[in-house]
Amino acid sequence: MKKILVIGGGAMGSAFTIPCLENKNVVTITEPYSKRFIKDLSSKKKFHSALKIKLPSKLKFRKFSSDLLEEKFDLLVIALSLPGIDFIAKKLRHKKIKTPVLVLTKGLKYISKDKKILTISENLIRNSGIKNVSVLKGPCLAKELARKNQTSVVIANKSINFAKKIGKRISTKYYLAEFSKDVIGVEVCSAIKNIYSMIIGAGQSLNASSNLFQKSILEMIFLTKFFKGKEETTLGLAGAGDLYVSAAGGRNSKMGSYLGKGYTFKIAKKKFMPNDTVEGEQLVREIAPFILKKIDKKKIPLMVNLFRAILNNKKLKFS
Ligand SMILES: NC(=O)c1ccc[n+]([C@@H]2O[C@H](COP(=O)([O-])OP(=O)(O)OC[C@H]3O[C@@H](n4cnc5c(N)ncnc54)[C@H](O)[C@@H]3O)[C@@H](O)[C@H]2O)c1
């Protein structure tokens, strides 16, 4: 029995507690940011308004504080969305915490002063001083995991044995873990799939989307290798696997479908998705300046066309 602290009470953080509890861990969840999730998690019923289920009564809720991070846990799980990463890195800084960290967040960070793109684990290691950071990614819709639908994910750490140790603590019959040493590849794939699922969503028929799917995989392989990840990772759960689920349903591909119909990003957002976070768009704004400067545009024509459409608010064209 291990003590796990999940930081982030959104859909994914909350769903993740379910297999962890079932695997007989003592699980605490905390929410630093959203009043809505604090209300859900601190209520007696523990009804989660995003997952639309009642969370297990064994799940403990604690108010977020810096002191909580210093308590004795066996694993800290970060399930905040991308804007929460700098926040939590600052909170962890100077605390000399030795607890291993597992990151569920998907995305990449552009560090303007170094003119470099970092993965989230690289960013956390650099800004928080935490040394042992693993990542868990893959095709996982939080709502499906919360309903115990079979889900497979990949856990990556430079030490495969450590990744397996985490897998043993959190997996169940329905939450299955694979393992990888390619931390960078897993993180790059799980981030850029948000961009490529928007591109696939722009296809206006299954035939057209399938063509975009195949070309997206080729661009993902190129980009993963550019960032020093492995080609085989792109074809695994964090790459092709996650691309499939995101393209089949999800906010990025929904936005892509409006772009494919000829709407500009701003109009589509305002008209159809005013309250939705489109993670692919956030990532475009984060990484586009670097990619457009440093990478041969001919190698990634789909991504470059999507950048142009979003950054210049122009119609999306694949030419
Ligand atoms: N690894 C996986 O298997 C997996 C699966 C699905 C989603 N995800 C990723 O998990 C992350 C969270 O997704 P979700 O579906 O729970 O989203 P959500 O919108 O339901 O929750 C977002 C979480 O981030 C926090 N947050 C948002 N802005 C913040 C800020 N500025 N400062 C601090 N905290 C902030 C919210 O309070 C909340 O806890 C995303 O990066 C998503 O891509 C991972």
The ligand as an SDF file (V2000), in Angstrom:
LIG
                    3D

 44 48  0  0  0  0  0  0  0  0999 V2000
   -1.7680   11.1600  -19.5760 N   0  0  0  0  0  0  0  0  0  0  0  0
   -3.0120   10.8180  -19.8700 C   0  0  0  0  0  0  0  0  0  0  0  0
   -3.3960    9.6360  -19.9300 O   0  0  0  0  0  0  0  0  0  0  0  0
   -3.9720   11.9390  -20.1540 C   0  0  0  0  0  0  0  0  0  0  0  0
   -5.2680   11.6740  -20.6010 C   0  0  0  0  0  0  0  0  0  0  0  0
   -6.1250   12.7450  -20.8230 C   0  0  0  0  0  0  0  0  0  0  0  0
   -5.6720   14.0310  -20.6130 C   0  0  0  0  0  0  0  0  0  0  0  0
   -4.3860   14.2510  -20.2070 N   0  0  0  0  0  0  0  0  0  0  0  0
   -3.8310   15.6000  -19.9810 C   0  0  0  0  0  0  0  0  0  0  0  0
   -4.0790   15.9370  -18.6170 O   0  0  0  0  0  0  0  0  0  0  0  0
   -4.1590   17.3700  -18.5070 C   0  0  0  0  0  0  0  0  0  0  0  0
   -5.4520   17.7380  -17.7670 C   0  0  0  0  0  0  0  0  0  0  0  0
   -6.5510   17.3280  -18.5670 O   0  0  0  0  0  0  0  0  0  0  0  0
   -8.0290   17.3060  -17.9780 P   0  0  0  0  0  0  0  0  0  0  0  0
   -8.8650   16.5840  -18.9670 O   0  0  0  0  0  0  0  0  0  0  0  0
   -8.0350   16.8590  -16.5540 O   0  0  0  0  0  0  0  0  0  0  0  0
   -8.4020   18.8620  -18.0300 O   0  0  0  0  0  0  0  0  0  0  0  0
   -9.4280   19.6510  -17.0910 P   0  0  0  0  0  0  0  0  0  0  0  0
   -9.7210   20.9220  -17.8000 O   0  0  0  0  0  0  0  0  0  0  0  0
  -10.5550   18.7810  -16.6620 O   0  0  0  0  0  0  0  0  0  0  0  0
   -8.5390   19.9970  -15.7910 O   0  0  0  0  0  0  0  0  0  0  0  0
   -7.4700   20.8960  -15.8750 C   0  0  0  0  0  0  0  0  0  0  0  0
   -6.6840   20.9220  -14.5720 C   0  0  0  0  0  0  0  0  0  0  0  0
   -5.6330   21.9020  -14.7070 O   0  0  0  0  0  0  0  0  0  0  0  0
   -5.8300   22.9220  -13.7260 C   0  0  0  0  0  0  0  0  0  0  0  0
   -5.4150   24.2310  -14.2560 N   0  0  0  0  0  0  0  0  0  0  0  0
   -5.8720   24.8340  -15.3850 C   0  0  0  0  0  0  0  0  0  0  0  0
   -5.2760   26.0450  -15.5500 N   0  0  0  0  0  0  0  0  0  0  0  0
   -4.4340   26.1960  -14.4910 C   0  0  0  0  0  0  0  0  0  0  0  0
   -3.5250   27.2100  -14.0930 C   0  0  0  0  0  0  0  0  0  0  0  0
   -3.3720   28.3280  -14.8090 N   0  0  0  0  0  0  0  0  0  0  0  0
   -2.8160   27.0320  -12.9570 N   0  0  0  0  0  0  0  0  0  0  0  0
   -2.9490   25.8920  -12.2170 C   0  0  0  0  0  0  0  0  0  0  0  0
   -3.7930   24.8750  -12.5630 N   0  0  0  0  0  0  0  0  0  0  0  0
   -4.5150   25.0370  -13.6790 C   0  0  0  0  0  0  0  0  0  0  0  0
   -7.3230   22.8630  -13.4000 C   0  0  0  0  0  0  0  0  0  0  0  0
   -7.6030   23.4570  -12.1880 O   0  0  0  0  0  0  0  0  0  0  0  0
   -7.5500   21.3600  -13.3930 C   0  0  0  0  0  0  0  0  0  0  0  0
   -7.0290   20.7670  -12.2290 O   0  0  0  0  0  0  0  0  0  0  0  0
   -4.0770   17.9100  -19.9400 C   0  0  0  0  0  0  0  0  0  0  0  0
   -2.7470   18.2770  -20.2120 O   0  0  0  0  0  0  0  0  0  0  0  0
   -4.4600   16.7140  -20.8060 C   0  0  0  0  0  0  0  0  0  0  0  0
   -3.8980   16.7420  -22.0780 O   0  0  0  0  0  0  0  0  0  0  0  0
   -3.5580   13.2460  -19.9610 C   0  0  0  0  0  0  0  0  0  0  0  0
  1  2  1  0
  2  3  2  0
  2  4  1  0
  4  5  1  0
  4 44  2  0
  5  6  2  0
  6  7  1  0
  7  8  2  0
  8  9  1  0
  8 44  1  0
  9 10  1  0
  9 42  1  0
 10 11  1  0
 11 12  1  0
 11 40  1  0
 12 13  1  0
 13 14  1  0
 14 15  2  0
 14 16  1  0
 14 17  1  0
 17 18  1  0
 18 19  2  0
 18 20  1  0
 18 21  1  0
 21 22  1  0
 22 23  1  0
 23 24  1  0
 23 38  1  0
 24 25  1  0
 25 26  1  0
 25 36  1  0
 26 27  1  0
 26 35  1  0
 27 28  2  0
 28 29  1  0
 29 30  1  0
 29 35  2  0
 30 31  1  0
 30 32  2  0
 32 33  1  0
 33 34  2  0
 34 35  1  0
 36 37  1  0
 36 38  1  0
 38 39  1  0
 40 41  1  0
 40 42  1  0
 42 43  1  0
M  CHG  2   8   1  16  -1
M  END
$$$$
